[in-house]
């Protein structure tokens, strides 16, 4: 199956599976978009080439170092790279990057703790790894996945996701906030880690894997407690303060979690809209990744404006070899930058609106 046919079939599946609400029917531009800007195509092509050329034989991208305790290398970064390959409609079975996708998927599954379901690294990695597996689930042929495997672990993607959900649920039950922090055994929580895990769970549920409703509800209640009436989102402990990153994360989880009617969501999106021309000096790649999705889900016109500014910014930032260098390494920076533009394509299920 060539790339163009795969894209057409992907759109057909999405069209058949999405609810035909009046708002969606009246605005196909939101669902399928206009012609992808040439600048995005060029940036994406160069970025995918770099990711393919710099993947290790074991399926990881061991690029760069970090002072962070959860580090840049692991299932989270691998999951983000999987999404970057899929986001523009690449065929994960027979496409030009199908070998890269299969290697990455196998690496996440083989690294999973079979007893606990933990994907490893930190709960950041667990959340983003789960998200990557959820987005490839159902489109990757499992026979092809293990055809050229050398290891003994031949766990299906569905089984790996079920185990990952179990790990997240078990961790949440022992957490006094009903959310997550760096370790599966942490009893404190923060909205950044919790956002990564919650998005992984929401994507897994969207893929058809059972996720307990009370798990999702408790996590969304945690975000509501951390959000003030003015839309500020706290990092840990009690709500308030926080960064623009956290506002974008909260806006996204409220939208995907179907909480757009609550006052906290409306307040948060007011601040997110006001941040369109802002940058984040501490975590810029993370910020752009979440801003893209939060704005797209909450205000399509605002996303269009932000998208135009961001394309220009990323075009200037991309290195000649196609990579984006970040404090967490080139693989992380490149995947996050490409996913910040991925809503120009709208192929990943988690990007449905």
C-alpha positions as CSV (number, residue, x, y, z in Angstrom):
1,X,0.0,0.0,0.0
2,X,1.6,3.3,-1.0
3,X,1.5,6.4,1.1
4,X,-1.2,8.3,-0.8
5,X,-3.6,5.3,-0.7
6,X,-2.9,4.8,3.0
7,X,-3.8,8.5,3.6
8,X,-7.0,8.2,1.6
9,X,-8.1,5.1,3.6
10,X,-7.2,6.7,6.9
11,X,-9.4,9.7,6.0
12,X,-12.2,7.3,5.0
13,X,-12.0,5.4,8.3
14,X,-12.0,8.6,10.3
15,X,-14.9,9.9,8.4
16,X,-16.9,6.8,9.0
17,X,-16.1,6.6,12.7
18,X,-16.6,10.2,13.7
19,X,-20.0,11.3,15.0
20,X,-21.7,13.4,12.4
21,X,-22.6,16.4,14.6
22,X,-23.9,19.5,13.0
23,X,-20.7,21.5,13.9
24,X,-18.5,18.9,12.3
25,X,-20.7,18.6,9.2
26,X,-20.7,22.3,8.8
27,X,-16.9,22.7,9.0
28,X,-15.0,20.0,7.2
29,X,-12.0,22.3,7.3
30,X,-11.7,21.5,11.1
31,X,-11.9,17.8,10.5
32,X,-9.7,17.4,7.4
33,X,-8.0,20.8,7.0
34,X,-6.9,22.7,4.0
35,X,-3.9,21.9,1.8
36,X,-0.9,21.4,4.1
37,X,1.5,24.4,3.8
38,X,4.6,23.7,1.8
39,X,6.8,24.8,4.7
40,X,5.3,22.1,6.9
41,X,5.8,19.4,4.2
42,X,9.5,20.4,3.9
43,X,10.1,20.6,7.7
44,X,8.4,17.3,8.2
45,X,10.2,15.5,5.4
46,X,13.6,16.6,6.7
47,X,12.6,15.7,10.3
48,X,11.4,12.2,9.4
49,X,14.6,11.6,7.4
50,X,16.7,12.6,10.5
51,X,14.7,10.3,12.8
52,X,15.0,7.4,10.5
53,X,18.7,7.8,10.1
54,X,19.4,8.2,13.8
55,X,17.4,5.4,15.3
56,X,19.4,2.7,17.0
57,X,19.1,-0.9,15.9
58,X,17.2,-1.7,19.1
59,X,14.5,0.8,18.2
60,X,15.4,3.7,20.6
61,X,16.8,7.1,19.9
62,X,19.6,7.5,22.4
63,X,20.4,11.2,21.6
64,X,21.7,13.6,24.1
65,X,21.7,13.7,27.9
66,X,19.7,15.6,30.5
67,X,20.0,16.6,34.1
68,X,16.4,15.5,34.6
69,X,15.8,12.5,36.8
70,X,13.5,11.0,34.1
71,X,15.9,11.7,31.3
72,X,15.3,12.1,27.5
73,X,15.9,8.5,26.5
74,X,13.2,5.8,27.0
75,X,9.7,4.7,26.0
76,X,8.3,8.2,26.2
77,X,10.6,9.6,23.6
78,X,10.3,6.5,21.5
79,X,6.5,6.8,21.7
80,X,6.7,10.4,20.5
81,X,8.9,9.4,17.6
82,X,6.3,6.7,16.6
83,X,3.6,9.4,16.6
84,X,5.8,11.7,14.5
85,X,6.1,8.9,11.8
86,X,2.4,8.3,11.8
87,X,1.2,11.9,12.0
88,X,1.5,12.7,8.3
89,X,-0.2,9.5,7.2
90,X,2.9,7.2,6.8
91,X,1.9,3.6,6.3
92,X,3.3,1.6,9.3
93,X,3.1,-1.7,7.5
94,X,4.7,-1.2,4.1
95,X,5.6,2.5,4.0
96,X,9.2,3.9,3.7
97,X,9.5,4.2,7.4
98,X,7.6,1.1,8.4
99,X,10.7,-0.7,9.6
100,X,11.5,2.3,11.9
101,X,8.0,2.2,13.4
102,X,8.1,-1.6,14.0
103,X,11.5,-1.3,15.7
104,X,10.2,1.4,18.0
105,X,7.0,-0.4,18.9
106,X,8.9,-3.6,19.6
107,X,11.4,-1.6,21.8
108,X,8.6,-0.2,24.0
109,X,6.9,-3.6,24.4
110,X,10.1,-5.5,25.1
111,X,11.1,-3.0,27.7
112,X,7.8,-3.3,29.6
113,X,7.7,-4.9,33.0
114,X,5.4,-7.9,32.4
115,X,4.4,-8.1,36.0
116,X,3.5,-4.5,36.7
117,X,2.9,-3.2,33.2
118,X,5.3,-0.3,33.8
119,X,6.9,0.9,30.6
120,X,9.9,2.3,32.5
121,X,12.0,5.5,32.9
122,X,9.4,7.5,34.8
123,X,5.6,8.0,34.7
124,X,6.3,10.7,32.0
125,X,7.8,8.0,29.9
126,X,5.0,5.6,30.8
127,X,2.4,8.2,29.7
128,X,4.0,9.1,26.4
129,X,4.9,5.5,25.6
130,X,1.3,4.4,26.2
131,X,0.2,7.3,23.9
132,X,2.5,6.1,21.1
133,X,1.3,2.5,21.4
134,X,-2.4,3.6,21.5
135,X,-2.0,5.6,18.3
136,X,-0.4,2.8,16.4
137,X,-2.8,0.1,17.8
138,X,-5.2,-1.1,15.1
139,X,-3.2,0.1,12.1
140,X,0.0,-1.9,12.5
141,X,-0.2,-5.6,11.4
142,X,0.9,-7.7,14.4
143,X,2.3,-10.4,12.2
144,X,4.6,-7.9,10.5
145,X,5.5,-6.4,13.9
146,X,7.2,-9.6,15.1
147,X,8.2,-11.0,11.8
148,X,11.8,-9.8,12.0
149,X,12.1,-9.7,15.8
150,X,15.1,-11.2,17.5
151,X,13.8,-11.2,21.1
152,X,11.5,-13.6,22.9
153,X,8.8,-11.1,23.9
154,X,6.0,-11.3,21.4
155,X,3.3,-9.4,23.4
156,X,0.6,-7.9,21.3
157,X,0.1,-4.1,21.3
158,X,-3.3,-4.6,22.8
159,X,-1.9,-6.7,25.7
160,X,0.9,-4.2,26.3
161,X,-1.7,-1.4,26.5
162,X,-3.9,-3.4,28.9
163,X,-0.8,-3.9,31.2
164,X,0.1,-0.2,30.9
165,X,-3.4,0.8,31.9
166,X,-3.2,-1.6,34.9
167,X,0.0,0.1,36.0
168,X,-1.5,3.6,35.7
169,X,-4.6,2.6,37.6
170,X,-2.7,0.8,40.4
171,X,-0.4,3.8,40.7
172,X,-3.3,6.2,40.9
173,X,-5.1,4.2,43.6
174,X,-2.1,4.5,45.9
175,X,-1.8,8.2,45.2
176,X,-3.5,10.5,47.7
177,X,-4.3,13.1,45.0
178,X,-5.8,10.5,42.6
179,X,-3.1,11.4,40.0
180,X,0.5,10.7,39.2
181,X,4.1,11.9,39.7
182,X,7.5,10.5,38.6
183,X,7.4,7.0,40.1
184,X,4.5,4.5,40.0
185,X,4.7,4.4,43.8
186,X,4.7,8.2,44.3
187,X,2.1,9.5,46.8
188,X,2.4,13.1,45.6
189,X,1.3,14.4,42.2
190,X,1.8,17.1,39.6
191,X,-0.2,18.3,36.7
192,X,2.6,17.9,34.2
193,X,3.2,14.2,34.8
194,X,-0.5,13.6,35.3
195,X,-1.2,15.2,31.9
196,X,1.1,12.8,30.2
197,X,-0.4,9.8,31.8
198,X,-4.0,11.0,31.4
199,X,-3.5,11.6,27.7
200,X,-2.1,8.2,27.3
201,X,-5.1,6.7,29.1
202,X,-7.6,8.8,27.0
203,X,-5.9,7.7,23.8
204,X,-5.9,4.1,24.9
205,X,-9.6,4.3,25.7
206,X,-10.3,5.9,22.3
207,X,-8.5,2.9,20.7
208,X,-11.0,0.5,22.3
209,X,-9.0,-0.7,25.3
210,X,-10.9,-0.8,28.6
211,X,-10.0,2.1,30.9
212,X,-12.0,2.4,34.1
213,X,-14.3,5.5,34.1
214,X,-13.5,6.3,37.7
215,X,-9.8,6.5,36.8
216,X,-10.4,9.1,34.2
217,X,-12.9,11.0,36.4
218,X,-10.5,11.1,39.4
219,X,-7.7,12.5,37.2
220,X,-9.9,15.2,35.7
221,X,-11.2,16.0,39.2
222,X,-7.5,16.5,40.2
223,X,-7.0,19.0,37.4
224,X,-10.2,20.8,38.4
225,X,-8.9,21.1,42.0
226,X,-5.6,22.5,40.6
227,X,-7.3,25.1,38.4
228,X,-8.4,28.5,39.9
229,X,-11.4,30.5,38.8
230,X,-9.1,32.7,36.7
231,X,-7.7,29.7,34.8
232,X,-4.3,29.4,36.6
233,X,-3.1,25.8,36.9
234,X,-0.9,24.8,39.8
235,X,2.0,22.4,39.4
236,X,1.7,20.4,42.6
237,X,0.1,20.7,46.0
238,X,-2.8,23.1,45.9
239,X,-4.0,24.9,42.8
240,X,-2.9,28.4,41.6
241,X,0.2,29.9,40.0
242,X,1.8,27.6,37.5
243,X,3.1,28.1,34.0
244,X,1.7,28.6,30.5
245,X,2.7,24.9,29.9
246,X,0.3,23.8,32.6
247,X,-2.6,25.9,31.2
248,X,-2.2,24.3,27.8
249,X,-2.0,20.8,29.3
250,X,-5.1,21.4,31.4
251,X,-7.0,22.8,28.4
252,X,-6.2,19.7,26.4
253,X,-7.2,17.1,29.0
254,X,-10.4,18.9,29.8
255,X,-11.3,18.9,26.0
256,X,-10.3,15.3,25.3
257,X,-11.9,14.3,28.6
258,X,-15.2,15.9,27.5
259,X,-15.2,18.6,30.3
260,X,-15.6,21.6,28.0
261,X,-18.8,22.6,29.9
262,X,-17.0,23.2,33.3
263,X,-16.0,26.7,34.4
264,X,-12.3,25.7,34.9
265,X,-12.0,24.8,31.2
266,X,-13.5,28.1,30.0
267,X,-11.2,30.0,32.4
268,X,-8.1,28.1,31.3
269,X,-8.8,28.6,27.6
270,X,-9.1,32.3,28.1
271,X,-5.5,32.3,29.3
272,X,-4.4,29.8,26.6
273,X,-5.8,32.1,23.9
274,X,-3.9,35.1,25.4
275,X,-0.6,33.1,25.1
276,X,-0.7,32.8,21.4
277,X,2.2,35.1,20.8
278,X,4.1,34.0,23.9
279,X,7.0,31.5,24.2
280,X,8.3,29.5,27.1
281,X,12.0,29.8,27.7
282,X,12.2,26.8,30.1
283,X,10.4,24.1,28.2
284,X,9.8,25.5,24.7
285,X,9.4,22.2,22.9
286,X,7.0,20.9,25.5
287,X,5.1,24.1,25.3
288,X,4.6,24.1,21.6
289,X,3.5,20.5,21.6
290,X,0.7,21.1,24.1
291,X,-0.3,24.6,22.8
292,X,-1.0,23.1,19.3
293,X,-3.4,20.5,20.7
294,X,-5.1,22.7,23.3
295,X,-5.8,25.5,20.9
296,X,-7.0,23.2,18.1
297,X,-9.4,21.5,20.5
298,X,-10.6,24.8,22.0
299,X,-10.5,27.5,19.4
300,X,-9.8,26.7,15.8
301,X,-9.4,30.3,14.7
302,X,-6.8,30.9,17.5
303,X,-5.0,27.7,16.4
304,X,-4.8,28.9,12.9
305,X,-3.1,32.1,14.0
306,X,-0.8,30.3,16.4
307,X,0.0,27.7,13.7
308,X,1.2,30.3,11.2
309,X,3.5,31.9,13.8
310,X,4.9,28.5,14.9
311,X,5.6,27.2,11.4
312,X,7.7,30.3,10.8
313,X,9.5,29.8,14.1
314,X,10.2,26.2,13.5
315,X,11.4,26.7,10.0
316,X,14.1,29.1,11.3
317,X,15.0,26.7,14.1
318,X,15.5,23.4,12.1
319,X,19.1,22.4,11.6
320,X,20.3,21.6,8.1
321,X,20.3,17.9,8.9
322,X,16.5,18.1,9.7
323,X,16.9,17.9,13.5
324,X,15.8,20.2,16.3
325,X,18.2,20.4,19.2
326,X,16.7,20.6,22.7
327,X,18.0,20.3,26.2
328,X,16.6,16.8,26.2
329,X,18.4,15.8,23.0
330,X,17.7,15.9,19.3
331,X,15.2,13.0,19.1
332,X,12.9,14.6,21.7
333,X,13.3,18.1,20.1
334,X,12.6,16.8,16.6
335,X,9.6,14.6,17.5
336,X,8.0,17.3,19.7
337,X,8.5,20.0,16.9
338,X,7.0,17.8,14.3
339,X,4.0,16.9,16.5
340,X,3.5,20.6,17.1
341,X,2.8,20.9,13.4
342,X,1.0,17.5,13.0
343,X,-2.5,19.0,13.3
344,X,-1.9,20.4,9.8
345,X,-2.3,16.7,8.7
346,X,-4.9,15.4,11.3
347,X,-4.3,11.7,10.8
348,X,-3.7,10.6,14.4
349,X,-6.9,9.6,16.2
350,X,-6.0,11.6,19.3
351,X,-6.1,14.8,17.1
352,X,-9.8,14.2,16.1
353,X,-12.0,17.1,17.2
